[in-house]
Amino acid sequence: MICRVCKHCGAMLPDDYEAVRRHTEWHARLVRVLALVTVSPTRAAEVLEQMGKLG
């Protein structure tokens, strides 16, 4: 299987549009959570826990 490498984190991704889209969305959510940490660390921890469950 041909793979792609994420330019942000170096993760190896399958050459599949949906997999790349999900990974890109994960990065976008992570950026929002990091911004949330400054406002509400407790809420940010809850969101990070949910992200871990989602993969």
PDBQT receptor file of N, H, CA, C and O in Angstrom, charges set to zero:
ATOM      1  N   MET A   1       0.843  -1.185   0.000  1.00  0.00    +0.000 N 
ATOM      2  CA  MET A   1       0.000   0.000   0.000  1.00  0.00    +0.000 C 
ATOM      3  C   MET A   1       0.885   1.244   0.000  1.00  0.00    +0.000 C 
ATOM      4  O   MET A   1       1.839   1.338   0.773  1.00  0.00    +0.000 OA
ATOM      5  N   ILE A   2       0.572   2.163  -0.844  1.00  0.00    +0.000 N 
ATOM      6  H   ILE A   2      -0.202   2.086  -1.472  1.00  0.00    +0.000 HD
ATOM      7  CA  ILE A   2       1.300   3.427  -0.905  1.00  0.00    +0.000 C 
ATOM      8  C   ILE A   2       0.854   4.293   0.270  1.00  0.00    +0.000 C 
ATOM      9  O   ILE A   2      -0.338   4.378   0.565  1.00  0.00    +0.000 OA
ATOM     10  N   CYS A   3       1.815   4.935   0.940  1.00  0.00    +0.000 N 
ATOM     11  H   CYS A   3       2.783   4.865   0.700  1.00  0.00    +0.000 HD
ATOM     12  CA  CYS A   3       1.488   5.765   2.098  1.00  0.00    +0.000 C 
ATOM     13  C   CYS A   3       1.855   7.219   1.842  1.00  0.00    +0.000 C 
ATOM     14  O   CYS A   3       2.677   7.543   0.986  1.00  0.00    +0.000 OA
ATOM     15  N   ARG A   4       1.216   8.071   2.613  1.00  0.00    +0.000 N 
ATOM     16  H   ARG A   4       0.548   7.807   3.309  1.00  0.00    +0.000 HD
ATOM     17  CA  ARG A   4       1.564   9.492   2.629  1.00  0.00    +0.000 C 
ATOM     18  C   ARG A   4       2.105   9.802   4.020  1.00  0.00    +0.000 C 
ATOM     19  O   ARG A   4       1.790   9.108   4.986  1.00  0.00    +0.000 OA
ATOM     20  N   VAL A   5       2.907  10.831   4.114  1.00  0.00    +0.000 N 
ATOM     21  H   VAL A   5       3.163  11.396   3.329  1.00  0.00    +0.000 HD
ATOM     22  CA  VAL A   5       3.446  11.265   5.396  1.00  0.00    +0.000 C 
ATOM     23  C   VAL A   5       2.829  12.613   5.724  1.00  0.00    +0.000 C 
ATOM     24  O   VAL A   5       2.847  13.530   4.903  1.00  0.00    +0.000 OA
ATOM     25  N   CYS A   6       2.279  12.732   6.937  1.00  0.00    +0.000 N 
ATOM     26  H   CYS A   6       2.264  11.987   7.604  1.00  0.00    +0.000 HD
ATOM     27  CA  CYS A   6       1.688  13.997   7.374  1.00  0.00    +0.000 C 
ATOM     28  C   CYS A   6       2.801  15.031   7.521  1.00  0.00    +0.000 C 
ATOM     29  O   CYS A   6       3.801  14.782   8.195  1.00  0.00    +0.000 OA
ATOM     30  N   LYS A   7       2.626  16.182   6.891  1.00  0.00    +0.000 N 
ATOM     31  H   LYS A   7       1.814  16.384   6.344  1.00  0.00    +0.000 HD
ATOM     32  CA  LYS A   7       3.656  17.219   6.962  1.00  0.00    +0.000 C 
ATOM     33  C   LYS A   7       3.689  17.898   8.329  1.00  0.00    +0.000 C 
ATOM     34  O   LYS A   7       4.650  18.601   8.643  1.00  0.00    +0.000 OA
ATOM     35  N   HIS A   8       2.653  17.698   9.144  1.00  0.00    +0.000 N 
ATOM     36  H   HIS A   8       1.873  17.127   8.889  1.00  0.00    +0.000 HD
ATOM     37  CA  HIS A   8       2.596  18.329  10.461  1.00  0.00    +0.000 C 
ATOM     38  C   HIS A   8       3.236  17.478  11.549  1.00  0.00    +0.000 C 
ATOM     39  O   HIS A   8       3.956  17.998  12.402  1.00  0.00    +0.000 OA
ATOM     40  N   CYS A   9       2.975  16.159  11.524  1.00  0.00    +0.000 N 
ATOM     41  H   CYS A   9       2.390  15.737  10.831  1.00  0.00    +0.000 HD
ATOM     42  CA  CYS A   9       3.437  15.313  12.625  1.00  0.00    +0.000 C 
ATOM     43  C   CYS A   9       4.260  14.109  12.183  1.00  0.00    +0.000 C 
ATOM     44  O   CYS A   9       4.794  13.392  13.029  1.00  0.00    +0.000 OA
ATOM     45  N   GLY A  10       4.374  13.871  10.880  1.00  0.00    +0.000 N 
ATOM     46  H   GLY A  10       3.939  14.453  10.193  1.00  0.00    +0.000 HD
ATOM     47  CA  GLY A  10       5.180  12.762  10.391  1.00  0.00    +0.000 C 
ATOM     48  C   GLY A  10       4.486  11.411  10.408  1.00  0.00    +0.000 C 
ATOM     49  O   GLY A  10       5.119  10.388  10.143  1.00  0.00    +0.000 OA
ATOM     50  N   ALA A  11       3.197  11.392  10.715  1.00  0.00    +0.000 N 
ATOM     51  H   ALA A  11       2.683  12.222  10.930  1.00  0.00    +0.000 HD
ATOM     52  CA  ALA A  11       2.450  10.129  10.748  1.00  0.00    +0.000 C 
ATOM     53  C   ALA A  11       2.353   9.540   9.343  1.00  0.00    +0.000 C 
ATOM     54  O   ALA A  11       2.193  10.264   8.360  1.00  0.00    +0.000 OA
ATOM     55  N   MET A  12       2.452   8.214   9.269  1.00  0.00    +0.000 N 
ATOM     56  H   MET A  12       2.582   7.626  10.068  1.00  0.00    +0.000 HD
ATOM     57  CA  MET A  12       2.286   7.521   7.993  1.00  0.00    +0.000 C 
ATOM     58  C   MET A  12       0.796   7.281   7.786  1.00  0.00    +0.000 C 
ATOM     59  O   MET A  12       0.137   6.680   8.634  1.00  0.00    +0.000 OA
ATOM     60  N   LEU A  13       0.270   7.748   6.667  1.00  0.00    +0.000 N 
ATOM     61  H   LEU A  13       0.806   8.236   5.978  1.00  0.00    +0.000 HD
ATOM     62  CA  LEU A  13      -1.151   7.619   6.371  1.00  0.00    +0.000 C 
ATOM     63  C   LEU A  13      -1.340   6.807   5.101  1.00  0.00    +0.000 C 
ATOM     64  O   LEU A  13      -0.531   6.903   4.178  1.00  0.00    +0.000 OA
ATOM     65  N   PRO A  14      -2.405   6.003   5.044  1.00  0.00    +0.000 N 
ATOM     66  CA  PRO A  14      -2.677   5.291   3.797  1.00  0.00    +0.000 C 
ATOM     67  C   PRO A  14      -3.020   6.290   2.694  1.00  0.00    +0.000 C 
ATOM     68  O   PRO A  14      -3.506   7.388   2.968  1.00  0.00    +0.000 OA
ATOM     69  N   ASP A  15      -2.768   5.910   1.480  1.00  0.00    +0.000 N 
ATOM     70  H   ASP A  15      -2.374   5.019   1.257  1.00  0.00    +0.000 HD
ATOM     71  CA  ASP A  15      -3.072   6.786   0.346  1.00  0.00    +0.000 C 
ATOM     72  C   ASP A  15      -4.567   6.692   0.059  1.00  0.00    +0.000 C 
ATOM     73  O   ASP A  15      -4.995   6.160  -0.965  1.00  0.00    +0.000 OA
ATOM     74  N   ASP A  16      -5.341   7.223   0.992  1.00  0.00    +0.000 N 
ATOM     75  H   ASP A  16      -4.993   7.656   1.824  1.00  0.00    +0.000 HD
ATOM     76  CA  ASP A  16      -6.796   7.128   0.946  1.00  0.00    +0.000 C 
ATOM     77  C   ASP A  16      -7.358   8.487   1.353  1.00  0.00    +0.000 C 
ATOM     78  O   ASP A  16      -7.021   9.003   2.419  1.00  0.00    +0.000 OA
ATOM     79  N   TYR A  17      -8.199   9.059   0.523  1.00  0.00    +0.000 N 
ATOM     80  H   TYR A  17      -8.472   8.640  -0.343  1.00  0.00    +0.000 HD
ATOM     81  CA  TYR A  17      -8.731  10.398   0.766  1.00  0.00    +0.000 C 
ATOM     82  C   TYR A  17      -9.400  10.499   2.137  1.00  0.00    +0.000 C 
ATOM     83  O   TYR A  17      -9.161  11.461   2.866  1.00  0.00    +0.000 OA
ATOM     84  N   GLU A  18     -10.233   9.522   2.498  1.00  0.00    +0.000 N 
ATOM     85  H   GLU A  18     -10.427   8.740   1.906  1.00  0.00    +0.000 HD
ATOM     86  CA  GLU A  18     -10.966   9.592   3.771  1.00  0.00    +0.000 C 
ATOM     87  C   GLU A  18     -10.021   9.548   4.969  1.00  0.00    +0.000 C 
ATOM     88  O   GLU A  18     -10.222  10.278   5.939  1.00  0.00    +0.000 OA
ATOM     89  N   ALA A  19      -9.006   8.713   4.914  1.00  0.00    +0.000 N 
ATOM     90  H   ALA A  19      -8.842   8.120   4.126  1.00  0.00    +0.000 HD
ATOM     91  CA  ALA A  19      -8.052   8.626   6.021  1.00  0.00    +0.000 C 
ATOM     92  C   ALA A  19      -7.298   9.942   6.188  1.00  0.00    +0.000 C 
ATOM     93  O   ALA A  19      -7.096  10.408   7.309  1.00  0.00    +0.000 OA
ATOM     94  N   VAL A  20      -6.890  10.530   5.088  1.00  0.00    +0.000 N 
ATOM     95  H   VAL A  20      -7.055  10.151   4.177  1.00  0.00    +0.000 HD
ATOM     96  CA  VAL A  20      -6.176  11.812   5.146  1.00  0.00    +0.000 C 
ATOM     97  C   VAL A  20      -7.104  12.907   5.666  1.00  0.00    +0.000 C 
ATOM     98  O   VAL A  20      -6.681  13.750   6.456  1.00  0.00    +0.000 OA
ATOM     99  N   ARG A  21      -8.360  12.904   5.232  1.00  0.00    +0.000 N 
ATOM    100  H   ARG A  21      -8.704  12.219   4.590  1.00  0.00    +0.000 HD
ATOM    101  CA  ARG A  21      -9.331  13.906   5.684  1.00  0.00    +0.000 C 
ATOM    102  C   ARG A  21      -9.559  13.796   7.192  1.00  0.00    +0.000 C 
ATOM    103  O   ARG A  21      -9.573  14.807   7.893  1.00  0.00    +0.000 OA
ATOM    104  N   ARG A  22      -9.736  12.568   7.693  1.00  0.00    +0.000 N 
ATOM    105  H   ARG A  22      -9.725  11.746   7.123  1.00  0.00    +0.000 HD
ATOM    106  CA  ARG A  22      -9.948  12.373   9.135  1.00  0.00    +0.000 C 
ATOM    107  C   ARG A  22      -8.733  12.841   9.929  1.00  0.00    +0.000 C 
ATOM    108  O   ARG A  22      -8.880  13.471  10.976  1.00  0.00    +0.000 OA
ATOM    109  N   HIS A  23      -7.542  12.539   9.437  1.00  0.00    +0.000 N 
ATOM    110  H   HIS A  23      -7.422  12.027   8.587  1.00  0.00    +0.000 HD
ATOM    111  CA  HIS A  23      -6.325  12.941  10.136  1.00  0.00    +0.000 C 
ATOM    112  C   HIS A  23      -6.198  14.465  10.161  1.00  0.00    +0.000 C 
ATOM    113  O   HIS A  23      -5.807  15.039  11.177  1.00  0.00    +0.000 OA
ATOM    114  N   THR A  24      -6.525  15.112   9.058  1.00  0.00    +0.000 N 
ATOM    115  H   THR A  24      -6.844  14.646   8.232  1.00  0.00    +0.000 HD
ATOM    116  CA  THR A  24      -6.475  16.574   8.987  1.00  0.00    +0.000 C 
ATOM    117  C   THR A  24      -7.484  17.189   9.944  1.00  0.00    +0.000 C 
ATOM    118  O   THR A  24      -7.184  18.182  10.606  1.00  0.00    +0.000 OA
ATOM    119  N   GLU A  25      -8.676  16.610  10.023  1.00  0.00    +0.000 N 
ATOM    120  H   GLU A  25      -8.920  15.803   9.485  1.00  0.00    +0.000 HD
ATOM    121  CA  GLU A  25      -9.682  17.100  10.969  1.00  0.00    +0.000 C 
ATOM    122  C   GLU A  25      -9.203  16.916  12.400  1.00  0.00    +0.000 C 
ATOM    123  O   GLU A  25      -9.475  17.759  13.255  1.00  0.00    +0.000 OA
ATOM    124  N   TRP A  26      -8.490  15.821  12.674  1.00  0.00    +0.000 N 
ATOM    125  H   TRP A  26      -8.269  15.137  11.980  1.00  0.00    +0.000 HD
ATOM    126  CA  TRP A  26      -7.963  15.575  14.010  1.00  0.00    +0.000 C 
ATOM    127  C   TRP A  26      -6.991  16.696  14.380  1.00  0.00    +0.000 C 
ATOM    128  O   TRP A  26      -7.032  17.202  15.502  1.00  0.00    +0.000 OA
ATOM    129  N   HIS A  27      -6.115  17.088  13.444  1.00  0.00    +0.000 N 
ATOM    130  H   HIS A  27      -6.082  16.676  12.533  1.00  0.00    +0.000 HD
ATOM    131  CA  HIS A  27      -5.190  18.195  13.701  1.00  0.00    +0.000 C 
ATOM    132  C   HIS A  27      -5.960  19.481  14.003  1.00  0.00    +0.000 C 
ATOM    133  O   HIS A  27      -5.586  20.219  14.914  1.00  0.00    +0.000 OA
ATOM    134  N   ALA A  28      -7.012  19.757  13.264  1.00  0.00    +0.000 N 
ATOM    135  H   ALA A  28      -7.316  19.157  12.524  1.00  0.00    +0.000 HD
ATOM    136  CA  ALA A  28      -7.805  20.972  13.491  1.00  0.00    +0.000 C 
ATOM    137  C   ALA A  28      -8.438  20.950  14.883  1.00  0.00    +0.000 C 
ATOM    138  O   ALA A  28      -8.451  21.970  15.572  1.00  0.00    +0.000 OA
ATOM    139  N   ARG A  29      -8.962  19.796  15.300  1.00  0.00    +0.000 N 
ATOM    140  H   ARG A  29      -8.952  18.967  14.740  1.00  0.00    +0.000 HD
ATOM    141  CA  ARG A  29      -9.545  19.687  16.648  1.00  0.00    +0.000 C 
ATOM    142  C   ARG A  29      -8.477  19.896  17.707  1.00  0.00    +0.000 C 
ATOM    143  O   ARG A  29      -8.727  20.550  18.719  1.00  0.00    +0.000 OA
ATOM    144  N   LEU A  30      -7.291  19.347  17.484  1.00  0.00    +0.000 N 
ATOM    145  H   LEU A  30      -7.088  18.816  16.662  1.00  0.00    +0.000 HD
ATOM    146  CA  LEU A  30      -6.208  19.492  18.452  1.00  0.00    +0.000 C 
ATOM    147  C   LEU A  30      -5.827  20.959  18.641  1.00  0.00    +0.000 C 
ATOM    148  O   LEU A  30      -5.588  21.393  19.768  1.00  0.00    +0.000 OA
ATOM    149  N   VAL A  31      -5.768  21.718  17.566  1.00  0.00    +0.000 N 
ATOM    150  H   VAL A  31      -5.963  21.366  16.651  1.00  0.00    +0.000 HD
ATOM    151  CA  VAL A  31      -5.450  23.147  17.659  1.00  0.00    +0.000 C 
ATOM    152  C   VAL A  31      -6.512  23.870  18.482  1.00  0.00    +0.000 C 
ATOM    153  O   VAL A  31      -6.181  24.726  19.301  1.00  0.00    +0.000 OA
ATOM    154  N   ARG A  32      -7.791  23.532  18.271  1.00  0.00    +0.000 N 
ATOM    155  H   ARG A  32      -8.060  22.836  17.605  1.00  0.00    +0.000 HD
ATOM    156  CA  ARG A  32      -8.864  24.168  19.055  1.00  0.00    +0.000 C 
ATOM    157  C   ARG A  32      -8.752  23.798  20.531  1.00  0.00    +0.000 C 
ATOM    158  O   ARG A  32      -8.987  24.639  21.399  1.00  0.00    +0.000 OA
ATOM    159  N   VAL A  33      -8.397  22.550  20.823  1.00  0.00    +0.000 N 
ATOM    160  H   VAL A  33      -8.207  21.867  20.119  1.00  0.00    +0.000 HD
ATOM    161  CA  VAL A  33      -8.251  22.124  22.219  1.00  0.00    +0.000 C 
ATOM    162  C   VAL A  33      -7.090  22.859  22.871  1.00  0.00    +0.000 C 
ATOM    163  O   VAL A  33      -7.196  23.293  24.018  1.00  0.00    +0.000 OA
ATOM    164  N   LEU A  34      -5.995  23.001  22.160  1.00  0.00    +0.000 N 
ATOM    165  H   LEU A  34      -5.909  22.649  21.228  1.00  0.00    +0.000 HD
ATOM    166  CA  LEU A  34      -4.856  23.716  22.736  1.00  0.00    +0.000 C 
ATOM    167  C   LEU A  34      -5.219  25.163  23.057  1.00  0.00    +0.000 C 
ATOM    168  O   LEU A  34      -4.749  25.710  24.054  1.00  0.00    +0.000 OA
ATOM    169  N   ALA A  35      -6.043  25.780  22.230  1.00  0.00    +0.000 N 
ATOM    170  H   ALA A  35      -6.425  25.335  21.420  1.00  0.00    +0.000 HD
ATOM    171  CA  ALA A  35      -6.514  27.136  22.528  1.00  0.00    +0.000 C 
ATOM    172  C   ALA A  35      -7.431  27.124  23.746  1.00  0.00    +0.000 C 
ATOM    173  O   ALA A  35      -7.426  28.066  24.538  1.00  0.00    +0.000 OA
ATOM    174  N   LEU A  36      -8.214  26.063  23.897  1.00  0.00    +0.000 N 
ATOM    175  H   LEU A  36      -8.218  25.298  23.253  1.00  0.00    +0.000 HD
ATOM    176  CA  LEU A  36      -9.145  25.943  25.018  1.00  0.00    +0.000 C 
ATOM    177  C   LEU A  36      -8.412  25.769  26.348  1.00  0.00    +0.000 C 
ATOM    178  O   LEU A  36      -8.937  26.152  27.394  1.00  0.00    +0.000 OA
ATOM    179  N   VAL A  37      -7.211  25.200  26.322  1.00  0.00    +0.000 N 
ATOM    180  H   VAL A  37      -6.785  24.890  25.473  1.00  0.00    +0.000 HD
ATOM    181  CA  VAL A  37      -6.443  24.967  27.547  1.00  0.00    +0.000 C 
ATOM    182  C   VAL A  37      -6.237  26.264  28.315  1.00  0.00    +0.000 C 
ATOM    183  O   VAL A  37      -6.284  26.267  29.545  1.00  0.00    +0.000 OA
ATOM    184  N   THR A  38      -6.010  27.358  27.613  1.00  0.00    +0.000 N 
ATOM    185  H   THR A  38      -5.971  27.356  26.614  1.00  0.00    +0.000 HD
ATOM    186  CA  THR A  38      -5.766  28.629  28.294  1.00  0.00    +0.000 C 
ATOM    187  C   THR A  38      -7.023  29.161  28.966  1.00  0.00    +0.000 C 
ATOM    188  O   THR A  38      -6.935  29.915  29.936  1.00  0.00    +0.000 OA
ATOM    189  N   VAL A  39      -8.189  28.779  28.463  1.00  0.00    +0.000 N 
ATOM    190  H   VAL A  39      -8.261  28.167  27.675  1.00  0.00    +0.000 HD
ATOM    191  CA  VAL A  39      -9.452  29.269  29.011  1.00  0.00    +0.000 C 
ATOM    192  C   VAL A  39      -9.990  28.320  30.079  1.00  0.00    +0.000 C 
ATOM    193  O   VAL A  39     -10.393  28.756  31.157  1.00  0.00    +0.000 OA
ATOM    194  N   SER A  40      -9.994  27.023  29.779  1.00  0.00    +0.000 N 
ATOM    195  H   SER A  40      -9.666  26.668  28.904  1.00  0.00    +0.000 HD
ATOM    196  CA  SER A  40     -10.568  26.041  30.694  1.00  0.00    +0.000 C 
ATOM    197  C   SER A  40      -9.805  24.718  30.609  1.00  0.00    +0.000 C 
ATOM    198  O   SER A  40     -10.153  23.851  29.807  1.00  0.00    +0.000 OA
ATOM    199  N   PRO A  41      -8.771  24.561  31.430  1.00  0.00    +0.000 N 
ATOM    200  CA  PRO A  41      -7.986  23.326  31.393  1.00  0.00    +0.000 C 
ATOM    201  C   PRO A  41      -8.823  22.064  31.634  1.00  0.00    +0.000 C 
ATOM    202  O   PRO A  41      -8.552  21.021  31.039  1.00  0.00    +0.000 OA
ATOM    203  N   THR A  42      -9.830  22.152  32.499  1.00  0.00    +0.000 N 
ATOM    204  H   THR A  42     -10.050  22.999  32.983  1.00  0.00    +0.000 HD
ATOM    205  CA  THR A  42     -10.669  20.988  32.785  1.00  0.00    +0.000 C 
ATOM    206  C   THR A  42     -11.444  20.565  31.550  1.00  0.00    +0.000 C 
ATOM    207  O   THR A  42     -11.492  19.379  31.223  1.00  0.00    +0.000 OA
ATOM    208  N   ARG A  43     -12.043  21.509  30.870  1.00  0.00    +0.000 N 
ATOM    209  H   ARG A  43     -12.004  22.473  31.135  1.00  0.00    +0.000 HD
ATOM    210  CA  ARG A  43     -12.800  21.201  29.651  1.00  0.00    +0.000 C 
ATOM    211  C   ARG A  43     -11.866  20.668  28.567  1.00  0.00    +0.000 C 
ATOM    212  O   ARG A  43     -12.228  19.744  27.839  1.00  0.00    +0.000 OA
ATOM    213  N   ALA A  44     -10.682  21.235  28.456  1.00  0.00    +0.000 N 
ATOM    214  H   ALA A  44     -10.387  21.985  29.047  1.00  0.00    +0.000 HD
ATOM    215  CA  ALA A  44      -9.715  20.762  27.465  1.00  0.00    +0.000 C 
ATOM    216  C   ALA A  44      -9.347  19.306  27.732  1.00  0.00    +0.000 C 
ATOM    217  O   ALA A  44      -9.214  18.521  26.794  1.00  0.00    +0.000 OA
ATOM    218  N   ALA A  45      -9.183  18.939  28.998  1.00  0.00    +0.000 N 
ATOM    219  H   ALA A  45      -9.291  19.576  29.761  1.00  0.00    +0.000 HD
ATOM    220  CA  ALA A  45      -8.864  17.550  29.347  1.00  0.00    +0.000 C 
ATOM    221  C   ALA A  45      -9.998  16.618  28.938  1.00  0.00    +0.000 C 
ATOM    222  O   ALA A  45      -9.751  15.517  28.447  1.00  0.00    +0.000 OA
ATOM    223  N   GLU A  46     -11.239  17.053  29.138  1.00  0.00    +0.000 N 
ATOM    224  H   GLU A  46     -11.439  17.948  29.537  1.00  0.00    +0.000 HD
ATOM    225  CA  GLU A  46     -12.394  16.239  28.739  1.00  0.00    +0.000 C 
ATOM    226  C   GLU A  46     -12.410  16.023  27.225  1.00  0.00    +0.000 C 
ATOM    227  O   GLU A  46     -12.655  14.913  26.752  1.00  0.00    +0.000 OA
ATOM    228  N   VAL A  47     -12.149  17.084  26.478  1.00  0.00    +0.000 N 
ATOM    229  H   VAL A  47     -11.950  17.986  26.863  1.00  0.00    +0.000 HD
ATOM    230  CA  VAL A  47     -12.166  16.985  25.014  1.00  0.00    +0.000 C 
ATOM    231  C   VAL A  47     -11.030  16.091  24.532  1.00  0.00    +0.000 C 
ATOM    232  O   VAL A  47     -11.225  15.280  23.627  1.00  0.00    +0.000 OA
ATOM    233  N   LEU A  48      -9.841  16.231  25.125  1.00  0.00    +0.000 N 
ATOM    234  H   LEU A  48      -9.682  16.890  25.860  1.00  0.00    +0.000 HD
ATOM    235  CA  LEU A  48      -8.716  15.376  24.738  1.00  0.00    +0.000 C 
ATOM    236  C   LEU A  48      -9.024  13.908  25.014  1.00  0.00    +0.000 C 
ATOM    237  O   LEU A  48      -8.658  13.036  24.226  1.00  0.00    +0.000 OA
ATOM    238  N   GLU A  49      -9.688  13.637  26.118  1.00  0.00    +0.000 N 
ATOM    239  H   GLU A  49      -9.985  14.346  26.759  1.00  0.00    +0.000 HD
ATOM    240  CA  GLU A  49     -10.067  12.258  26.442  1.00  0.00    +0.000 C 
ATOM    241  C   GLU A  49     -11.018  11.709  25.379  1.00  0.00    +0.000 C 
ATOM    242  O   GLU A  49     -10.875  10.564  24.950  1.00  0.00    +0.000 OA
ATOM    243  N   GLN A  50     -11.983  12.516  24.957  1.00  0.00    +0.000 N 
ATOM    244  H   GLN A  50     -12.099  13.446  25.306  1.00  0.00    +0.000 HD
ATOM    245  CA  GLN A  50     -12.912  12.093  23.905  1.00  0.00    +0.000 C 
ATOM    246  C   GLN A  50     -12.179  11.868  22.591  1.00  0.00    +0.000 C 
ATOM    247  O   GLN A  50     -12.484  10.920  21.867  1.00  0.00    +0.000 OA
ATOM    248  N   MET A  51     -11.214  12.732  22.275  1.00  0.00    +0.000 N 
ATOM    249  H   MET A  51     -10.967  13.502  22.863  1.00  0.00    +0.000 HD
ATOM    250  CA  MET A  51     -10.450  12.573  21.036  1.00  0.00    +0.000 C 
ATOM    251  C   MET A  51      -9.688  11.257  21.044  1.00  0.00    +0.000 C 
ATOM    252  O   MET A  51      -9.578  10.591  20.015  1.00  0.00    +0.000 OA
ATOM    253  N   GLY A  52      -9.167  10.885  22.201  1.00  0.00    +0.000 N 
ATOM    254  H   GLY A  52      -9.256  11.426  23.037  1.00  0.00    +0.000 HD
ATOM    255  CA  GLY A  52      -8.450   9.617  22.314  1.00  0.00    +0.000 C 
ATOM    256  C   GLY A  52      -9.352   8.431  22.059  1.00  0.00    +0.000 C 
ATOM    257  O   GLY A  52      -8.923   7.436  21.474  1.00  0.00    +0.000 OA
ATOM    258  N   LYS A  53     -10.593   8.524  22.490  1.00  0.00    +0.000 N 
ATOM    259  H   LYS A  53     -10.941   9.332  22.966  1.00  0.00    +0.000 HD
ATOM    260  CA  LYS A  53     -11.555   7.444  22.273  1.00  0.00    +0.000 C 
ATOM    261  C   LYS A  53     -11.971   7.355  20.813  1.00  0.00    +0.000 C 
ATOM    262  O   LYS A  53     -12.307   6.277  20.321  1.00  0.00    +0.000 OA
ATOM    263  N   LEU A  54     -11.949   8.495  20.117  1.00  0.00    +0.000 N 
ATOM    264  H   LEU A  54     -11.676   9.371  20.516  1.00  0.00    +0.000 HD
ATOM    265  CA  LEU A  54     -12.342   8.515  18.711  1.00  0.00    +0.000 C 
ATOM    266  C   LEU A  54     -11.221   8.038  17.799  1.00  0.00    +0.000 C 
ATOM    267  O   LEU A  54     -11.472   7.662  16.654  1.00  0.00    +0.000 OA
ATOM    268  N   GLY A  55     -10.003   8.050  18.289  1.00  0.00    +0.000 N 
ATOM    269  H   GLY A  55      -9.800   8.356  19.219  1.00  0.00    +0.000 HD
ATOM    270  CA  GLY A  55      -8.869   7.611  17.466  1.00  0.00    +0.000 C 
ATOM    271  C   GLY A  55      -8.230   8.755  16.882  1.00  0.00    +0.000 C 
ATOM    272  O   GLY A  55      -7.250   8.609  16.151  1.00  0.00    +0.000 OA
TER     273      GLY A  55
